[in-house]
Amino acid sequence: MKKFFLIIFLILSIDQILKIYIKTHFELGGGITILPFFRIFFVENPGMAYGINFGLGYYGKILLSVLRLLLVFFIFIFLYKNIKKKSSKYLTIPISMIFSGAMGNFLDSALYGLLFDTGTIYNQKYQKWIPYSGISKINFDIIEKNYVGGYASLMEGCVVDMFYFPIIDTCFPFWIPFFGGYNFQFFKPIFNFSDVVIFIGVFSLFIFKRKIKNVKIL
């Protein structure tokens, strides 16, 4: 049991340290180039992994946060019961990773609106998400030991994404019919450490599915 809690703790720690560092050191839309095909590029995502969202504005965001909470809860129950049952490590370790990643993104949605002084918010009048300028600060005065309020309420925060891999970033030659002059980019989505861990966990389940036995769903 301790081994699995250690895995979860390490993944959550790395994820949250990265996100908090990015949000408190970069302006929204800012970043640095590590390699020509790898950049740190700070965006805030009100939707799902890799920038996918419901397209339902504020209420879609709240619904997504609640669904994240339910998902985290059911994954935890599933993981706990299979650890107690001593199910295959080929099942419990990937599920631990998926749980950690889901929890990491849920924490952003649930708490970042309370934790930081600025963030992307939904404007009901214009019905769109409004970015902010400057660099965010944590809303806790260490000297005065005083909480000074956040930019949004519980469950209204946005997920911090920062990994950007434009492996191909070019324009089609003008002589190409229909597509000439258009920019082509691969891989365009921007994601975070939690998304990577979830992907690895799901991929591992697929790879090792024949080694997984005695699975307890609920």
C-alpha positions in Angstrom: 0.0 0.0 0.0 2.8 2.4 0.9 4.4 1.9 -2.5 1.3 3.1 -4.3 0.8 6.1 -2.0 4.5 7.0 -2.7 3.9 6.8 -6.5 0.8 9.0 -6.2 2.6 11.5 -3.9 5.6 11.8 -6.2 3.5 12.4 -9.3 1.3 14.9 -7.6 4.3 16.7 -6.2 6.1 17.0 -9.5 2.9 18.0 -11.2 1.9 20.8 -8.8 5.5 22.1 -8.4 5.7 22.5 -12.2 2.3 24.1 -12.5 2.8 26.6 -9.6 6.3 27.5 -10.9 5.0 28.2 -14.4 2.0 30.2 -13.2 4.1 32.3 -10.8 7.1 32.9 -13.2 5.5 33.3 -16.7 2.9 35.5 -18.2 0.0 33.9 -19.9 1.1 33.1 -23.4 4.7 33.4 -22.5 7.4 30.7 -22.4 10.8 29.7 -23.5 12.2 27.5 -26.3 14.1 24.4 -25.1 14.6 22.8 -28.5 13.2 23.8 -32.0 10.5 21.2 -31.5 10.0 21.6 -27.7 8.9 24.7 -25.9 7.5 25.7 -22.5 4.4 27.7 -23.4 2.1 28.7 -20.6 -1.7 28.5 -21.3 -4.7 28.0 -19.1 -7.2 25.4 -20.1 -10.8 25.6 -18.9 -11.5 22.3 -20.6 -10.2 18.8 -20.7 -6.8 17.3 -21.5 -5.0 18.8 -24.6 -7.3 21.8 -24.7 -10.5 19.9 -25.4 -13.6 21.5 -23.8 -17.3 21.2 -23.7 -18.0 24.5 -25.5 -20.6 25.3 -22.9 -18.8 28.2 -21.3 -19.0 28.7 -17.5 -21.5 25.9 -16.9 -19.5 23.5 -19.0 -16.5 24.3 -16.8 -18.4 23.6 -13.6 -19.8 20.4 -15.0 -16.3 19.3 -16.0 -14.9 20.0 -12.5 -17.7 18.0 -10.9 -17.1 15.1 -13.4 -13.4 15.3 -12.6 -14.3 14.9 -8.9 -16.5 11.9 -9.6 -13.8 10.3 -11.8 -11.1 10.7 -9.2 -13.4 9.2 -6.6 -14.3 6.1 -8.6 -10.7 5.6 -9.7 -9.6 5.7 -6.1 -12.2 3.1 -5.0 -11.2 0.9 -7.9 -7.5 1.3 -7.1 -7.9 0.7 -3.4 -10.0 -2.5 -3.8 -7.5 -3.9 -6.2 -4.5 -3.1 -4.1 -6.3 -4.8 -1.1 -7.0 -7.8 -3.3 -3.4 -7.9 -4.4 -4.2 -7.6 -8.1 -1.5 -7.6 -10.7 1.0 -4.8 -10.5 0.4 -4.4 -14.3 -3.0 -3.1 -13.3 -2.5 -1.3 -10.0 0.6 0.7 -11.0 -0.9 2.1 -14.2 -4.2 2.9 -12.3 -2.1 4.7 -9.7 -0.7 6.8 -12.5 -4.1 7.5 -14.0 -5.4 8.5 -10.6 -2.5 10.8 -9.9 -2.9 12.6 -13.2 -6.7 12.9 -12.8 -6.2 14.2 -9.3 -3.5 16.7 -10.4 -5.8 18.3 -13.0 -8.7 18.2 -10.6 -6.7 20.2 -8.0 -6.2 22.9 -10.6 -9.9 23.1 -11.4 -10.9 23.0 -7.7 -8.4 25.2 -6.0 -6.4 27.4 -8.4 -9.2 30.0 -8.5 -8.8 30.3 -4.7 -5.0 30.0 -4.6 -4.0 32.7 -7.1 -4.8 36.4 -7.5 -5.2 36.3 -11.3 -6.4 33.7 -13.8 -8.5 33.1 -16.9 -12.2 33.8 -16.1 -15.5 33.4 -18.0 -17.3 36.6 -19.0 -21.0 36.0 -19.0 -21.7 39.2 -21.0 -19.4 38.3 -23.9 -19.7 34.6 -23.4 -16.1 33.8 -23.7 -13.0 33.1 -21.5 -11.0 36.3 -20.7 -7.2 36.0 -20.3 -5.2 38.2 -17.9 -2.0 40.1 -18.0 1.0 40.0 -15.7 2.3 37.2 -13.5 0.1 35.5 -11.0 0.9 35.5 -7.3 -0.2 33.1 -4.6 -2.9 34.6 -2.4 -1.4 34.1 0.9 0.7 36.7 2.7 3.3 34.6 4.5 4.5 37.5 6.7 1.0 38.6 7.8 -0.3 35.0 7.6 -3.3 36.3 5.8 -5.4 34.9 2.9 -6.3 37.8 0.6 -8.8 36.1 -1.8 -8.5 34.5 -5.2 -9.7 35.3 -8.7 -12.5 32.7 -8.7 -14.5 30.4 -6.5 -14.2 26.7 -5.7 -14.3 24.6 -8.9 -13.8 27.6 -11.1 -10.1 27.4 -11.7 -8.4 26.6 -15.0 -5.8 23.9 -15.6 -2.2 25.0 -16.2 -0.7 23.6 -19.4 2.9 24.2 -20.5 4.4 21.4 -22.7 4.4 22.3 -26.4 5.9 20.1 -29.1 5.5 21.7 -32.6 7.5 18.9 -34.2 6.5 20.3 -37.6 5.7 24.0 -37.9 5.7 25.2 -41.5 3.7 26.8 -44.3 2.4 25.0 -47.4 4.0 26.4 -50.6 1.7 28.8 -52.4 1.7 26.6 -55.5 -0.3 23.9 -53.7 -4.0 24.1 -54.6 -6.4 25.0 -51.8 -3.7 24.7 -49.0 -1.1 27.0 -50.4 0.1 29.6 -47.8 -1.6 27.9 -44.9 0.3 27.1 -41.8 0.7 23.4 -40.9 1.6 22.3 -37.4 2.2 19.0 -35.7 1.9 18.4 -32.7 -0.3 21.4 -31.8 -2.0 20.6 -28.4 -0.4 22.0 -25.2 -0.5 19.7 -22.2 0.9 19.2 -18.7 2.7 16.5 -16.6 -0.6 15.0 -15.4 -1.7 14.5 -19.0 1.5 12.7 -19.8 1.2 10.5 -16.7 -2.5 9.6 -17.6 -1.4 8.8 -21.2 1.4 6.5 -20.0 -1.0 4.8 -17.5 -3.6 4.1 -20.2 -1.0 3.0 -22.7 0.5 0.6 -20.1 -2.9 -1.0 -19.5 -3.3 -1.6 -23.2 0.2 -3.0 -23.6 -0.1 -5.3 -20.5 -3.8 -6.2 -20.7 -3.0 -9.9 -21.1 -1.0 -9.9 -17.9 -3.9 -8.4 -15.9 -6.0 -10.9 -14.0 -8.5 -10.9 -11.1 -9.7 -7.3 -11.7 -12.2 -6.0 -9.2 -14.3 -3.3 -10.7 -16.2 -2.2 -7.6 
